[in-house]
Amino acid sequence: MSEETVTRPEIEIVESILAEAEAQAQRAIETARSIVDAEDEKARKDALEVQKGILATANEKMRKLRSREIATANVEAQRILLRAREEAVWGVVAQIEAGLRAVRENAEQYGRSLANLAVEAVLALGEVEVRLKLSSADQVLSDSAFLDAVKAGVRARSGREPMVHLEFDQVDLGGGCVAMFLDGRVVFENTFPRRLARMKRELRTSIVKEIMRDDE
C-alpha cells in the first residue's frame, strides 16, 4: 500500500475543512461589509439630517435677524424722515417769522396788514359793536384812515358796518389785534404770533397724517 493511498482520506477531510473555513470566512467578510455599508449609509443619512437641522436653525436665525434689522431700519427711516420734515417745517416757520418782523418794520405794508387782520377779527366776532385791542406801538398807525379802512373792509365782505372802538395795550401783541365784546371778553385773537401758532399745529398735524398714510 502506497503513502498516497494511506493519506488520501485525511487529505480530503483537511481540504473539506479548509474549504468550509474559507466559505465561512467569505460569508463573515460579506456580512462585515454589509454591516459596514449599512453603518456608512446610516451615518450618511444621520449626517444629512444633522446638516439639515443646522441649516434650518441657521436659516431661522437669519430670518429673525433680517426681520429685526428691517424693522429697526424702518423705524430709523421713519425717525429720520420725521426729523427732516420737522426741520423743513421749522425752517419755513423761521422764514415766516423773519418776514413778519420785516412787515412790522415797514409802516405802509404793516398798516395794510393790520387793517386786514382787524377786518377778519371784526367779522369773526359778528357783533354790531366791537372792541378792538392793539399794541400801543401800533397806535400811530391806528388813525381815522385805519378805522375807515376796517369799516370799508367789513362792509364789502358782510354788507354791514359795525361800530369799532379801539383800545391800546402796553404789552406788545407781536403784530395784529384782538377782537372783544363790549364787556371785555376776548373772542378772536388775530395776532401774528397766534396765527403762526395755529399754522405750526396745522403743519405738524399734516406731517403726522402723511406719515400714518405712508405706514398703511
Helices and strands as residue ranges (DSSP letters): H 3-105, H 107-125, E 129-135, G 136-141, H 144-158, E 163-169, E 176-180, E 186-191, H 192-215
